[in-house]
């Protein structure tokens, strides 16, 4: 068997000029597919990760104004959300976690001198979990006690931490927010979110809600964020939240502008559907591409058999069994696919690994993902190519074995 | 009387050429004993090549019976037919060598199909190539050899499997007279060693060398002549 293969290799090598194009076509097809699917896979993984980090079961509430008269009050009345309203929502069974969110812009410095005008958010300890925020090793997010004791602690976004402290470790250091000292308790892990509001979290400073309220004399939070106990029932929760607030704040439950409710969970579902669509599209493109490659291989195998009718006839005349002729044609197809497909896979892997090594911006990387040729993708392509070889080789092989030696020799 | 090596009874073969049926063989009866030297002669289209192809198991009769060493060829399945073909050495007018293979690889090809180990194949191929006088052309490709040398490679290929039957279709048709004589002398040498030799030719000089001459016309055997030399 190995010897048979060796002789076949030698004969194919003698035919290399003619087979070169087949191999190149196969390699090119595989390369394209692998890179395409590698990117798709990387993008896919990145999106799922980004989505999870964006808080994919979150509702975000902010006060608005009525557009219809309700409770004996005219339209156009502002509807502020107060901490007590948030407390009422916390009691709803569909709400798992809840946090107030106050927002101010304040001058932030490390002492004397200039500093950026940064976004400072006052939030509760539950905020990190609701938003899917993770803190870099060595630090922590705000704790319940921070809130209860109105501690002056701050958790920094990744970018602003670097802006303020450079390469130095900010944990335990002190910064001034509007001249008031805060101790740094943690720094966020760098993150890119698809569902942001008020800018990227990397640029924000988080302090306890109670501390910020007292410091700036605030009454009502800009937002109330809460996490649905069940993400898939977020739409029902939106209704329930609206009914609860309508009763408390005396607006019409049908008046959607009275309180703005952003359903991040629904948004996440939409993005999830989009990802599924992209996945499906890439899958279809991939399968079509492989089909085209398979048809190409089949075509070339046909041409090869046609060209070799005389040779096959001669081999039969010299005593070759039809099975040997068929096995040879199949082996030839398999070999072409292996060389072309293998080459394409190898090149694609190199290309993707090279791309992965490029110093791309972090946000680009986050959306692109790491388009590494994953094992399932490579295995899938290999399996499909094997099937192509079978399909492509089978018919010509049968035709080859059916050649009548005398016909072939006569038409020489 | 022992059974002849080859026995044809009422063998007919019809081809469709341009839609019209052509009777290439029309009820041929012929016996050839082991060790005979037979020339098949006749004009172009007389059916002599078709007869040779049937004798070599490259083609099957439409009617009649062909027995090769007692075996009815029509009853053979493809693999058995392939085995039967290996007992026959074929030399064609157009040589039919594989252009991409060296002389030694071309000669070794039939052994590959009879399952001989590669090292043995090569040794045997080299041996027969030396015998036909091409010991110094082993690695040459057909394109690098003269017509006479190519036909000698083809003869070497035909005899490498030590066949009991050698079938030659116009073996000298594409050669100059000197190369032609060399090739035919080589074939006769094999015949003298015990091989059954059947040569298709329309060269009267070549036909005259055979011990028996079978003349054909319009697919029929029209004359059988024993010849003395």
Contacts between the chains, C-beta under 8 A, distances in Angstrom:
chain1	res1	chain2	res2	distance
A	3	B	118	5.3
A	7	B	112	7.2
A	7	B	118	7.7
A	11	B	100	6.5
A	11	B	101	7.3
A	14	B	100	4.0
A	14	B	101	7.4
A	15	B	100	6.4
A	310	B	96	7.5
A	311	B	98	6.1
A	314	B	96	5.0
A	314	B	98	7.2
A	315	B	109	7.3
A	315	B	113	7.4
A	316	B	58	7.9
A	316	B	82	7.2
A	316	B	85	7.5
A	317	B	56	7.3
A	317	B	58	5.5
A	317	B	85	6.4
A	317	B	90	5.9
A	317	B	96	7.9
A	318	B	85	7.2
A	318	B	86	7.6
A	318	B	90	7.6
A	318	B	109	5.7
A	318	B	110	4.4
A	318	B	113	6.2
A	318	B	157	7.5
A	319	B	82	5.4
A	319	B	83	7.2
A	319	B	85	4.6
A	319	B	86	3.5
A	319	B	110	5.5
A	319	B	113	4.3
A	319	B	114	6.3
A	319	B	161	7.6
A	320	B	82	6.3
A	320	B	113	4.6
A	321	B	78	6.9
A	321	B	79	5.1
A	321	B	82	4.4
A	321	B	113	7.0
A	322	B	78	5.0
A	322	B	79	7.6
A	322	B	82	7.3
A	323	B	79	7.3
A	324	B	113	6.6
A	404	B	59	7.4
A	405	B	58	4.6
A	405	B	59	7.8
A	406	B	53	4.6
A	406	B	58	4.4
A	406	B	59	4.2
A	409	B	58	7.2
A	409	B	92	6.8
A	409	B	96	6.5
A	412	B	94	5.5
A	412	B	96	6.9
